[in-house]
Structure formats: structure tokens, C-alpha cells
Amino acid sequence: MASKKNTGVIVGVLIALLVLAAVAGILIWLFVIRESAATISMKRVPVQRVYSGHMKLDNVPYNQNLEDPTSTEFNRLADDLEEILKINCKQVEFLSKYYTTSVVTAFSEGVLAYYWTQFDIPAADLEMLPEFSEERVLEALWNGIREQGKCSGQSLHISQV
């Protein structure tokens, strides 16, 4: 009887050790191996950042045609502002590498111009993504627009970004 009892204890201890080893293996796979594989796959995907905003134009008189995206006035002013956005994004080295496009989407009374700007960040440069903030983009645009206004007697006066 004593040998049967000892055999039962040994079998019980072995089963308990196998269960503990299985649980430890699953936890290691779940928290170590699977997480590192997910991180690697996430780094391989390029990222798009789109920032939207508005600009206040002081020297542009309000015109009802500016609210119609098919009008000549809308397209002319939108093209001018998109060019200003492009020039300013291309002048800042940090932004110029990733700048894709800017689009003016609407005008409203006051005259406010609503726009969005897109930046494409390749997978190789994802480590700098936390530095790519809306505040940094807006600051670069505002500084560029101020400098551009001082240097050239541009016809558009932008007072707010």
C-alpha cells in the first residue's frame, strides 16, 4: 500500500509540474514572443499623417463665389493658398521629407480658408513619429508664412494659422 501511495504522489507531482510548465510556456509565448512579433510587423507599415486647419485672410474681400468649389474665384484662391502651404512645408527640412500635398477645401465668411495637409512617413522613419505633432507642423507653417510675408510683398495677408 505504501508503494501505491508513493506512486500516486509521484504521478500527482509530475502532473502538477507538467501543468505548471504548460502555463509558463503559454504565458511566455503570450507576453514575450507574440508581442515582439507584433511590434516588428507594426514597424513595417508606412504611416500617413493628415493635419487640418484654417487660415484667416485679412486682405481678401468676402465673395459669395468663394463658397462654391467649382467657381473660378474659389479655384484661383485655393491654388494660391495650396502653393503657399507647399512652399512653407518644403522650406522646413523636417517636413519637406514627408510632405505629400495640401488641399484647400472651403472658404467661409471672414475670410477663413479651411485646408488639410498630408505627410507620408515611410516605415524606415517611424521612430521619429512621436516628434511629428500637429503643434510642430502648425508652428513651422506659421513661421514660414510670417517670414514669407516679410520678404515678399505677397498679395495674400495671412493673419492666423
C-alpha positions as CSV (number, residue, x, y, z in Angstrom):
1,M,0.0,0.0,0.0
2,A,2.8,2.4,0.8
3,S,4.3,1.9,-2.7
4,K,0.9,2.6,-4.3
5,K,0.6,5.8,-2.2
6,N,4.2,6.8,-3.2
7,T,3.4,6.1,-6.9
8,G,0.3,8.3,-6.7
9,V,2.2,11.1,-5.1
10,I,4.9,10.9,-7.7
11,V,2.3,10.9,-10.5
12,G,0.5,13.8,-8.9
13,V,3.6,15.8,-8.6
14,L,4.6,15.1,-12.2
15,I,1.2,16.1,-13.5
16,A,1.3,19.3,-11.4
17,L,4.8,20.1,-12.8
18,L,3.6,19.5,-16.4
19,V,0.6,21.8,-15.9
20,L,2.8,24.5,-14.4
21,A,5.3,24.1,-17.3
22,A,2.4,24.4,-19.8
23,V,1.0,27.5,-18.1
24,A,4.5,29.1,-18.0
25,G,5.1,28.2,-21.7
26,I,1.8,29.8,-22.7
27,L,2.5,32.9,-20.7
28,I,6.0,33.3,-22.1
29,W,4.6,32.9,-25.7
30,L,1.7,35.4,-25.0
31,F,3.7,38.2,-23.4
32,V,7.2,37.8,-24.9
33,I,7.2,36.1,-28.2
34,R,3.9,37.3,-29.6
35,E,4.5,40.9,-28.5
36,S,7.8,41.2,-30.2
37,A,6.4,39.7,-33.4
38,A,3.5,42.2,-33.4
39,T,5.9,45.1,-32.8
40,I,8.1,44.1,-35.8
41,S,5.1,43.8,-38.1
42,M,3.8,47.2,-36.9
43,K,7.1,48.9,-37.8
44,R,7.0,47.8,-41.4
45,V,3.8,49.7,-42.2
46,P,4.2,53.3,-43.5
47,V,2.1,55.9,-41.8
48,Q,0.1,58.8,-43.2
49,R,-0.5,61.9,-41.1
50,V,-3.1,64.4,-42.1
51,Y,-3.5,67.7,-40.3
52,S,-6.4,70.1,-40.9
53,G,-6.7,73.7,-40.0
54,H,-7.8,77.1,-41.2
55,M,-6.1,80.3,-42.2
56,K,-7.5,83.8,-41.7
57,L,-7.0,86.0,-44.8
58,D,-7.1,89.7,-44.0
59,N,-6.9,91.4,-47.3
60,V,-9.4,89.2,-49.3
61,P,-12.9,90.6,-49.5
62,Y,-15.6,88.1,-48.9
63,N,-17.3,86.9,-52.1
64,Q,-20.3,84.5,-52.3
65,N,-18.5,82.7,-55.1
66,L,-15.8,81.6,-52.6
67,E,-18.3,79.2,-51.1
68,D,-18.7,77.4,-54.5
69,P,-15.9,74.9,-55.1
70,T,-16.5,75.0,-58.8
71,S,-16.1,78.7,-59.2
72,T,-13.1,80.5,-60.7
73,E,-12.6,82.6,-57.6
74,F,-12.6,79.6,-55.3
75,N,-10.1,77.7,-57.5
76,R,-7.8,80.7,-58.0
77,L,-7.6,81.5,-54.3
78,A,-7.4,77.8,-53.3
79,D,-4.5,77.3,-55.8
80,D,-2.6,80.3,-54.4
81,L,-3.1,79.1,-50.8
82,E,-2.1,75.5,-51.6
83,E,1.1,76.8,-53.2
84,I,1.8,78.9,-50.1
85,L,1.3,75.8,-47.9
86,K,3.5,73.7,-50.2
87,I,6.3,76.3,-50.3
88,N,6.3,76.5,-46.5
89,C,6.3,72.8,-45.9
90,K,9.1,72.3,-48.4
91,Q,11.3,75.0,-46.7
92,V,11.3,73.1,-43.4
93,E,13.7,70.2,-43.7
94,F,11.8,68.1,-41.2
95,L,8.5,68.5,-43.1
96,S,9.9,68.5,-46.6
97,K,11.0,64.9,-46.5
98,Y,7.5,63.7,-45.8
99,Y,5.2,66.3,-47.4
100,T,2.8,65.0,-49.9
101,T,0.0,67.5,-50.6
102,S,-2.1,70.3,-49.3
103,V,-5.7,70.9,-50.2
104,V,-7.9,73.9,-49.5
105,T,-11.4,72.5,-49.0
106,A,-13.6,75.5,-48.2
107,F,-13.9,79.2,-47.6
108,S,-16.2,81.0,-45.2
109,E,-17.2,84.5,-44.3
110,G,-14.4,86.3,-42.6
111,V,-12.4,85.0,-44.9
112,L,-11.4,81.8,-43.4
113,A,-9.8,79.2,-45.6
114,Y,-10.1,75.6,-44.5
115,Y,-7.4,73.1,-45.5
116,W,-5.7,69.8,-44.9
117,T,-2.1,68.8,-45.4
118,Q,-0.8,65.2,-45.8
119,F,2.5,63.8,-44.9
120,D,3.6,60.2,-45.7
121,I,6.1,58.7,-43.4
122,P,7.9,55.6,-44.6
123,A,8.4,52.5,-42.4
124,A,12.1,53.2,-42.1
125,D,11.5,56.6,-40.4
126,L,8.7,55.5,-37.9
127,E,11.0,56.1,-34.9
128,M,10.6,59.9,-35.4
129,L,6.8,59.7,-35.5
130,P,6.3,61.0,-31.9
131,E,8.1,64.2,-32.9
132,F,5.7,64.7,-35.8
133,S,3.0,66.6,-34.0
134,E,0.2,69.0,-35.1
135,E,1.8,71.7,-33.0
136,R,5.1,71.3,-34.8
137,V,3.5,71.4,-38.2
138,L,1.4,74.5,-37.3
139,E,4.5,76.3,-35.8
140,A,6.5,75.6,-39.0
141,L,3.7,76.8,-41.2
142,W,3.1,80.0,-39.2
143,N,6.8,80.8,-39.0
144,G,7.2,80.2,-42.8
145,I,4.1,82.3,-43.6
146,R,5.4,85.2,-41.4
147,E,8.8,85.1,-43.0
148,Q,7.4,84.9,-46.5
149,G,5.2,87.9,-45.7
150,K,8.1,90.0,-44.6
151,C,10.4,89.1,-47.5
152,S,7.9,89.4,-50.4
153,G,5.1,91.9,-50.8
154,Q,2.7,89.0,-51.2
155,S,-0.8,89.8,-52.2
156,L,-2.3,87.5,-49.6
157,H,-2.0,88.5,-46.0
158,I,-2.5,85.5,-43.7
159,S,-3.0,86.7,-40.1
160,Q,-3.8,83.3,-38.4
161,V,-3.0,79.7,-39.0
